[in-house]
Amino acid sequence: MLSLFIWIPIVSAIIICFLPSFKNTLIYRNITLIIAGIICILNIILGINFQTDIIGLQFTENFTWLTWLGLGYDLGVDGLSFPLLCLNSLLTLIAVYITPKDIQRPRFYFAMILFLSGGVAGAFLAQNLLLFFLFYEIEIVPLYFLIAVWGGAKRGYASMKFLIYTVTSGFFVLVSFLGLVWLSGEETFAFEPLKSHSIPLNSQLLLLIPLLIGLFIKIPIFPFHTWLPDAHVEASTPVSVLLAGVLLKLGTYGLLRFGVGFFLEAWQIVAPYLAYLAGISALYGATCAIAQKDMKKVVAYSSIAHMAYVLLAAAATTRLSLNASILQMISHGLISAMLFILVGIVYKKTGSRDVNYLSGLLNPEKGLPITGSLMILAVMASSGIPGMVGFISEFLVFRGSFPIFPIPTLLCLVGTGLTAVYFLLMVNRVFFGRLTPELSNLPKVLWSERIPALVLAFLIILFGLQPNLMIRWSETQGTVVLYSSPNNVESIIDHT
């Protein structure tokens, strides 16, 4: 069943590329919507059959592929990958839905969206290091084209910068994987055989460092972050939704799956440094967001700050913090997607994202009152207001990390406080005040344009009031066993 999440979108992407040219370009959009909807239905079916009381992988698929290379087609899903798989499917459906109906080169565009979805799903489901790396690199191709072809005025620069950084990320990750297989003496890249080997601490450190560098670029963590703001500013709204909501999670997923899971002893050595780096990255992202004039850049730098909380939780390696890191990934995916959608609506109706130009958009008669209200809700969720998923995810991160790393946790808490500052500055300038004459005759926002933001708002509140709806997927499987090999279980328990 898991193969369907990979090959339905990829094969569909190939078929769409070879479809005849239709005058009505909505045909391609509708076909892609149906395919994305099918994937979401498959997620529901998978969730219904997913047994939360079973520890470890479920629905595994294992096929011999290139034995001489150690590459096997090994798939599996557990409490770490299942929530991220659902997030990928949901945001892909939303990205297709919010795509402009007059998009240029629709066949290629929707094919790239589906190809991206299949590649990301493959990375989350892979149970072979080399297979994970292949999907980790495959997703670069469609995202590069989505920025380079349908991006803004500086799309060439942004897409090339994205390509250079992410290819470099893959290089460091591959070096770590190859070193792990070589030192273990195994002839396969499969997860389970590699986890059973005990590697000396010094060797673990040598392998963990390049892995961290590669994943920090992907997340991104300061100072490896510079590609992200440029990519977001030049990317279209649907692409920004996928980039912030899903693509960044490949980096944090790698931290938990490989950093903690394969190199636990070395991880505990570098954990204090990682915690302080998380605090620095959170403060850096927040302070940079305060200085931005472009609404999209504010949200982009906000992502840098909030993804640092996942690093903090992973560094602490307590049961609570590891579960909280998963919740924080899902929380950030939902909130950042909603923020980018609303910024996209503002830009579409006003032609600007400049906070110094926009004013009074909350005007109930001539402004964008419902869009402004939804933006305030999204800002409140990102700022950690109780009753929304942003609060419970950050609270659990800090609660699980504070006993281990109090000072870095306090630094991240300051970053959370600054979130309210930069978002309130943005909302106050853009939505409050007097509506300027240039903005007095704005096009109306259709309800069909608001549906994605409303769906995300519902989920943000639902998971904020009932966080167990998400936490139970990983919590009841036993986080300790989920992220570590059998030889390392006692180490995490002692550390906790």
Stockholm file with secondary structure:
# STOCKHOLM 1.0

chainA/1-496         MLSLFIWIPIVSAIIICFLPSFKNTLIYRNITLIIAGIICILNIILGINFQTDIIGLQFTENFTWLTWLGLGYDLGVDGLSFPLLCLNSLLTLIAVYITPKDIQRPRFYFAMILFLSGGVAGAFLAQNLLLFFLFYEIEIVPLYFLIAVWGGAKRGYASMKFLIYTVTSGFFVLVSFLGLVWLSGEETFAFEPLKSHSIPLNSQLLLLIPLLIGLFIKIPIFPFHTWLPDAHVEASTPVSVLLAGVLLKLGTYGLLRFGVGFFLEAWQIVAPYLAYLAGISALYGATCAIAQKDMKKVVAYSSIAHMAYVLLAAAATTRLSLNASILQMISHGLISAMLFILVGIVYKKTGSRDVNYLSGLLNPEKGLPITGSLMILAVMASSGIPGMVGFISEFLVFRGSFPIFPIPTLLCLVGTGLTAVYFLLMVNRVFFGRLTPELSNLPKVLWSERIPALVLAFLIILFGLQPNLMIRWSETQGTVVLYSSPNNVESIIDHT
#=GR chainA/1-496 SS CHHHHHHHHHHHHHHHHTSCCCSCTHHHHHHHHHHHHHHHHHHHHHHHHCCTTSCSCEEEEEEEEEGGGTEEEEEEECTTHHHHHHHHHHHHHHHHHTSCTTCSSHHHHHHHHHHHHHHHHHHHHBCBHHHHHHHHHHTHHHHHHHHHHHSCTTHHHHHHHHHHHHHHHHHHHHHHHHHHHHHHTCSCCBHHHHHTSCCCHHHHHHHHHHHHHHHHHHTTCTTSCTHHHHHHHHSCHHHHHHIIIIITHHHHHHIIIIIIHHCHHHHHHHHHHHHHHHHHHHHHHHHHHHTCCBHHHHHHHHHHHHHHHHHHHHHHCCHHHHHHHHHHHHHHHHHHHHHHHHHHHHHHHHSCCBTTTCCCTTCTTTSCHHHHHHHHHHHHHHTTCTTSHHHHHHHHHHHHHTTTCHHHHHHHHHHHHHHHHHHHHHHHHHHSSCCCGGGTTCCCCCHHHHHHHHHHHHHHHHHHHCTHHHHHHHHTTCHHHHHSCGGGHHHHHHHC
#=GC SS_cons         CHHHHHHHHHHHHHHHHTSCCCSCTHHHHHHHHHHHHHHHHHHHHHHHHCCTTSCSCEEEEEEEEEGGGTEEEEEEECTTHHHHHHHHHHHHHHHHHTSCTTCSSHHHHHHHHHHHHHHHHHHHHBCBHHHHHHHHHHTHHHHHHHHHHHSCTTHHHHHHHHHHHHHHHHHHHHHHHHHHHHHHTCSCCBHHHHHTSCCCHHHHHHHHHHHHHHHHHHTTCTTSCTHHHHHHHHSCHHHHHHIIIIITHHHHHHIIIIIIHHCHHHHHHHHHHHHHHHHHHHHHHHHHHHTCCBHHHHHHHHHHHHHHHHHHHHHHCCHHHHHHHHHHHHHHHHHHHHHHHHHHHHHHHHSCCBTTTCCCTTCTTTSCHHHHHHHHHHHHHHTTCTTSHHHHHHHHHHHHHTTTCHHHHHHHHHHHHHHHHHHHHHHHHHHSSCCCGGGTTCCCCCHHHHHHHHHHHHHHHHHHHCTHHHHHHHHTTCHHHHHSCGGGHHHHHHHC
//
